């Protein structure tokens, strides 16, 4: 049986130790609990966190929350005792303090009718009504004819309407849970042809609920749709039904609570407003700066290209209902814009985007810039990026930003992952919503504000990075040649090569070629850099090739690579490093690379580049926040 899980949240690293420390503490901050809640917690972890939450914040919310406290009552026909912890933790995840009243088993009608009941004394802001399939079909005769079945259906709807009115009379907003279709079919695929079928009645009732709820000003919690995708066995265990009358299985409770939590947030106007998109390997396959317009993968005719189109189609559909779209990419702006302006298969166009930021600043800084340009809170942003480093950087630097985990094996799974996360939950749509993209883009064009600098040393050290290097060898020969011939953006000379030339270099005692891998606590990034040095007659080591993957920029790899270059050059007897920058249409980002690393005495080249020198006699390796070691 598949277990519903909060798959869009990251695995909670060190959860048990962090929770134990907080359990032992006399005072616990709300923010510490929020941080724990924003992980992929199953039922038992959720219950433990809820106990800690209640110990410190059962009676009142902390001061200064950006959300209103909410008092929610859950009334149902089945056992619900296992659900409030997940609902409270889902509220915590969204900075919402939730007090939950759980009605007595099956006593919802009595609580609603009695002005002196615990429900009325609780004075709820929200009432959640949850009825199980057996309850709503009680008394239905499977042999009933169509007329009798229709009367039973209308009677069931009328009972719900009465409950809605009584709940609204308390001053509460009402949420009606659709009915989990837990009853077995009696005919099979054509169940609708048996008028008295309980399973068919549940299906018809769920189909009629949207119009009935709309007319009554009631909001729906569409549990049947979620269960239809996950499979009913993921949500309902018949054994637990008969033993404890639990309609919703405890293993599904954390996701159930999150469904309630996002609806509560939407009712407070706290849903996210803006989807910020990475580009390379998120909206298309490949790296636009290296592969060029003709080399990226997007469009009809290939499974992968169509999968990236599906990501774009989902984003475009969100924009149509009022979600702002923005781009945040580490790229030269001209390269980043070219697919939107010139690729015939792109669904998303520049006009769909209210804000477009492509540069070489870190993404935390750029997300702040986007929020300021759009004049929305940072906590209104959802950041979609295929790169786990960037995702975890934003979670560390900007915990207010929602950052979904996305499947790494196929972009075709990204739209559903984004939808599952429910960041853009809404309870209505207006003409203003539909026109939002154009309005925000126009405003962004009027306002240009400087981003705030981000100080990341502590985060970089926490990554436990290791730069593992090896000399060129035959095992990595093919990949080395591919990188040298493909990399365009972070490539100081953009010299191309052949396998024969690389093989010859490997046998040259006055030269060295290094292949570098970056490993951190999130995994192995693969070969991310290639450098080639060669000694001349004046004992100067010329850096003939220095290229790096753009996905590791800003992590200190440049500084660590420089220290390694100096070490290898000294081993050859060099007294200085000589760095050459040869400009191309795509490598402007590294024009100041050597200057930033302390090279001096730059001599201009006729093509606009330069040659710079770094003496080694007084060279001290800069802090690179990583260990550097030779690999086997």
N, C-alpha and C positions, 0 to 999 in steps of 0.2 A: 504494500500500500504506500503510495506517495504521501509524504507528510508536507502539508503547506508550511512554508517557511518565509521569513522576511528576506528573500533572496537579493533584494536591491540594497540591503545594508551590508557593511563589511563584517567579517568575522570579528568578534569582540576579543582582541588580543589581551591576554592577561586578565580576563574578566574575573576569574575566581579570586586571584590575589588582590585585585583592586577592590572587589566587593568585601573580602574579609577585612581589609584595612579600614574600610568605611564602617563596617559593622562594629569594629572595635573602638571607633572614635566616639568621643562624647558629642561633638558637633559635626554636622555634615552640611556642606553647601549644596544648594539647589543645582548649580552648574555641574558639580561633580556627578550628581545623579543623572542629569540630562546627558552627559557624556557617556555614561554606562548604558543608558537607554538606546542610544543611537548605534546599536550593534545588532547582529543577527541572533536574537535571543530566542531559545526554545522555551517551552512551558515552565520547566523547573527554574531556569535562570530568571524568567520573568517574575515568578512567584517570589523568589528571594529578593529581587530588586524592589518589588512592591512592598514587602514587609519592611524594608529599610525606609522606603518612601513614607509609609504610614507612621513609622516610629518618629520621624522628624517633622512631617508636614501633614499629618492627618487632619488637624483642626483648622488650619488656615494656610494660605499660600505665602511664600516669601514676598517681601516688599520689592517693588520695581519690576515685576514681570511685564512683558510687552503684551500680554493677553489677559482677557477677563477670566476670573475663576468661573467654573461651570459646575452646576449641580445636576447630575444626570440620574434618572431613575430607570431601571430596567425591569419591565414587567413581562412575564411570560407564562406560557402554559407548561413548560418543561423546567428542568433543573438548570439554574443559571449561576450557582454559587462559584463555579470555576472561572467565570468570565470577568468579573470586576477587576482582578489584578491586571489582566492584559489591557483593559480599557484605561485604567489609571496610568499604566506605563506608556501606553500610546499617547496619552495626553502629555505626560512628562517629556516624551520625545519631541513634542512640538511646543514645549515651554508653556503648556496649559495645565493649570491645577484643576484636577477633576475630583469632585466628591461623588461617590456612587451609592445610590440606594438600591438594594436588591429586594424586590418584592418576594413575599412568601410563595412557596411552590404552588402554582396553579391558582393563586388568590388575586389575580389582577383585577377581576371584575369587582370583588368586594373592596379592594383598596381604592379603586376609582370611585365607587359609589359612596363610601363613608367619608364625610368631611373631617372626621376625627382620626382617620387612619394615619399610620406612620408615613405613608406617601404624602399626604397633605401637610403633615407637620414638617416634612423634609423641604417643602417648597421648591420643587425642581424647576430648573431652567429648561431641561429637555426630558422628555419621556420617550423611551425606546420600547416599543411593543414587539415581542417576539413570540410567534405562535408556531407550534410544530404541526407537521402534516397529519398526524393521527388526531390531533385536537380539532383541526378545521374540517376534517372529514368524518368526525364522529357521527354515528347514526345513519350514514349513507349506505343504502342497500345496493350492492353491486348489480343486482338484477333490476334496478330502477330504470324506468323508461326516460326518454329525453326530457319530458316535462318535469318529472320529479327531480331529476338531476339538476335542471335549471333552477328550480325552487331552492334546492340545497345550496347551490352556488350563490344565489342572490341573498339567501339568509346569512351565509357566511360573510359576505361583503357588508351587509347591514350591521352585523354584530361588530365588525371592525369600525364602521363609521360611528357607531355609538361610543365605542372606546375612544376614538379620536376626539369626539366632542367633549367627553368627560375629562380627558387629559388636557385639552385646550382650555377648559374652564378653570383649571388650576393656574393659568397664566403661562403654561409651558409650551414650547415648540415640540411638535410630535414627529418622531421618526418611526416609520413602520418597516419592520424587517420582512422581506419577502420570504416565502415558505420554502424551506429546504425540501426538494423532491425525494424524500427517503423511502417512499412506499414502492413495493415491487409491482411491475406491470402484470396484468392478468391476461392480456392478449398479445403483447409484443409491440411490434413496430406500428401497428394501427390501433393503438390503445384508445384513440379518440372515438372509435366506432362503438365503444362500450360506454354508453351514457353514465352508468353507475360506477364506473371505475374510479376509485379514490385517487390513483395516480393521475388520471386525466383531469379530475376536478382540481387538483393542486396546480397542474399546468395552466388550466383556464383561469383560475383565481390569480395566479401570478401575472398572467397576460392582461387581466382587467385592472390590476392594482395601480399602474401608472396613471391612468385617466381618473380613477376614483380619488387617488391621493392628490393629484393636481387640483381637482375641483374643491378639495377640502383644505388646501394649504398645508398638506402633510408631505414630508420628505421621505424618500425610500432608501433603505439599506438593501441593495440588490444582491442578496446572498445567493440566490439561485443561479445568477449568471456566473459568479465566481466558482461555485461548486460545479457548474456544468463544464468549466474549463479544467479544473483540477481533478474532477471525478468525485462523485458523491461519497465514495469510500474514503476519500481523504478528509472528509468533513464530518462524517457520521459513522459511528460504530454501533451496529445493532446490539452487540453484547452489552455495551455500556448503556444503551437505551433501556434494555430490560433490567439491568442491575441497578441503575441510578437515575433513569429517565433523563439522561443527558442527550439533547438533540444535537448539540455541537460537541465533537470530540475534544478533549483537553489538548491534544497535540495541535489542533487547529486554532486554539484560543488566541495565541499571539497575533495571528493574522486577522482573526475576527476583531480583536481589540484595535488593531491598526485601522481596519475599515471604519470602525466607529470613530476613532481618533481623527482621521482625515476629514470625516463629515463634520465633526465638531469644529475643526479648524476652518473648514469652508464656511460654516455658519457664522464664524467670527470674522470672516473676510481675511483669513490668514493663509490661504492657499498661495502657492508660488505664482509669480507673475511672468517670469522671463526664463526661457530655455536658452542657455548659452552653449553653443556647439563648438567643439573642436573640429578640425578639418581632416587632416591626414589620417586615414584608416578609421575615421568616424563617419564622414559624409562620402568619402570615396576610398578606394584601395590604393595604397602607395603614398609616396611623398611628392607633392607637386613640385617642390624646389629641386628635387633630384630626378624624378621621372618625367617631368614636363607634362604639358597638357595632353599630349598623345599617349603618355605612358600610364596615367592613372586609370583605375578600374571603376567604371560607373556606367550604367545604362543597360539597355536590353541586349540580349544575345548571350549573356553568361550568367550563371547562377550567382556569382559573387557580385557582379555589377548590378543585378536586379535587387540583391539584398541591400546594397547601399542606397538604391533608389527607394526601397521600402522605408529606410530610416528617414530619408528626405521627405517622403510622402507623409509620414506620421508627423514630422515637424511642421510641414505645410498645413496639415489638417488642424493641428493645435493652434497655429497662427490664425486660421480662419475662424476659430471660436474665441479668439481674444488673447492667446498667449503671445507675449513679445518674443521675438527671436533675435539672438545676437550671436556673434562669432568671437571667439577668443582663441588665437592660434599663434604659435611660435613660427613665424614665417616672414619673409619680405612681403609687404602689403601687395605689391604688384603681382607677385606669384600667387598669393592667396586669393586675390580677386579674379584671376584669369579664368578658372572653371565656371564661376558664376556668370561671367560676361561672355565667354567664348565657347564653352563646351556644349555641344548641341544636345547631349543627353541629360544635362542637369535639370532636375525638377525645381530646386530652389534657385532663385535669382537674387541679385543684390537688392532688388526692391522688396523682397520678403523680409529683409533684415533691418531691424531698427538701429542696430549699432554693430560696427565692424571694426574689431581691433586685431591687427596682425603686426607683431613686432617681436623683438627678442627680449623684452622684459619678462620677468616671471609672471606666471598666470594669476597668482594672488593679487599682485599689483594691478594687473589688467582687469580682473573681475571687479575690484574696487572702482576702477575707472569707468567700467561699463555701468555699474550701479549709479555712479554720480552723473554720468552723461544722460542716463535715462531718468534720473531723479526718482529712483526707487531704492528701497532698503537692500542691503547686501543679502538679507535673509529672504528676499523675494526671488533669488536666483537659484536655478537648477543647472548644474554644470555636467554636460555629457562629454566624456572623454574616454577613449579606448586605453589610455596609458595609465597603469596603476600607480606609477610614481606621481603623476600630476594629480590624480584623484586623491591620493593620501596627503600630498602637499597641501591641497586646498582644505582637506578636513582638518589638518593641523593648524594652518594659518588662518583659515576663515571657517570656523565650525558652524557659523550661521548659514553657510551655503549648503544646499542639498546636493549631494554627489552620489548618484546611484552606482552601485556595482553593475557592470555590464558583462554579459557572457563573452569570453575571449575567443571562443571557437568559431563563431559565425556572426557577422553583423545582422543577419536575418532575425536574430533573437533580441536585438536592441529595442525595437519598438514595444514589444510586449513587456520587457523588463522595465522600461520607462512607464508604461501604463500601469503595471503592477504596483509601482511605487506610490502612485496616487498623489503626486505632488501638486497636480493641477485640478484636484477635486473641486467641483463647482456645483452649486445648487440652482443655477439659473444662467441665462444668457441674454444679453441685450444688444441693441444696435451699436452702442458705444463699445462693447466688447469686440464686436466684429471689425470695427474701424481702428482698433488700438494700434496695430502695427504701423500704419501710416502716421498716426499722431505722434507716436514715440520717435519714429525716425525723423520726422520734421523737427521735433524738439531737440533731438541729439545733434542735428546739424547746426542748431543755433548756439548750443552750449558746448564748450570745450574746456574741461577741467583737468588739471594735472593729477595723476595718480599718486598715491602715497607709497613711499618706498617700503619694502618688506625686509625685515631682518630675519634671516633664516638659519644662522649658524647652529642653534640648538636643534632645530629640526633635522638639518643635514647630519649632525652627529648621531642623532637617534636612528638614522637609517642603517647604521652599521655597514657602511659601504666598504667594499674591497675591490681595488683595481688589480686585476690579475693579468700579467703580461707574459708573453712568450716571444722568442725570436720567430721570424718567418720560418715556416716548416712546410713540408709537403702535405701534411694533414689539412692545414688551413689554406693551402695555395689557391684553390678555386674561389673561396670566399674573399681572400685578400685582393685578388685581381678584380673580382666583381665590385668590391667597395671602391677601389681606386678608380675604376672606370665608370662608376655610377654616381658617386657622391659629388654634388655640385655646390651646396650652400656653405657648409663649414669645410672648405677645402682651400688651403692657402695658395696652392699653385695649379690645381686642376690638371696635373700631368697624368696622362693615361699610360697604360703599360700592358705588357703581355706576360703570359706564364713563363716564357723563356727568359725575359728580362728579370722577373722576380727570382727565378731560379738562379740566374747568374749573380744577382745581388747577394743571395744567401751564401755564396762561396767567396765573396770579396772580403778580405781581412780588414780593409779600410772603410767598411760600411756596415751598417746594421739596419734591419727592418724589424719593427715591433708591432705585434697585434695585441690589442688590449680588450679585455672583457670587464664589465662592471657588474658586480654581484652585490645585492643588498638584501635586507630582511624580507623584501617582497618577491625576490627571485633573481634569476640570472637574466641580464639584459642582452647577453650575447656579445659578439665582437662589436665594440662601439667606436673604436679608433684604430687608425693605422698611421705609423710614422716611419719615415726613412731618413737616416742621417749618413753623410759621407764626408770623410776627412780629406782636406786639401793639403797642398804642400806647405802651407803656412800654419799648420796645426789648428785650423778652424774647421768646425764641423758644420756643414751646410745641411739645413733641414730641407731636403728635396720634396718631401711629401708630409703633410700633416692634415689629416682629415678626421672628422668626428661625426657621429650621429647627432642630429639636432635634438633628439629626444632626451639627451642627458645634459643639455646645457644648463648652467646655473647650479650644478651640483659640486663644483670644485674639480671636475675632471681635467680641465685645462691646466690648472696649477699642478696637479699630481703628475700629469703627462710631462710638463716642463721639467719637474724634478727628476723624472726618470730619464728624459733626454739628456739632461746635464750629467747624470751619473754614467750613462752609456758613452757619452762623448768623452768624458774624462778617462774612462777605461781605454779609449783609443789614443789617449795622449793629447786631446784637444784643449786649447786654452780659451776658446770662445765658441759660442753658438752663433750661426748666421741664419736669420730667418728671412725668407723672401715671400712677399705678397704679390701675386699676379692677378690683377682684377679681371673678373668676367661679369657677364650680365646677371649672375646669380649668387655671387659670393661677397656682396657688399657688406654683409653682416660681420665679416672677419677683417675688414679693412684696418681696424685699430687693434687687432688681436695682439700683435707683438708689442705695441706700445703699452697696452694694458698689463702685459706680463713683465714689463721692466726693460725691454730691449731699448737701445738708444743708438744714436748716430745713424739715423735712417737716411739712406741715400735714395733719392727719387729715381724711378725708372721712366723711360720714355712713354710707356703705356699707362701711366698714372699710378703704378704700383710703387713699391719701395723695397729696399734691402736694409735690415736692421741687425744690430750686433748686441750680444749679451756676453760680456766677459765672465769667465768662470772662476777666476781667482778669488773673488769675494761673493760669489753667488750663495745665497741662503734659500733653501727650499721654502716656499710659502705654505701656510696651513691649508690643506685640501680636504679636511674632514673625512679622510678615508685612509685605510691601510693599503699599502702597495706591496705586492709580492709577486715573485716569479712562479708561474704555473708549471705543473709537471708536463 
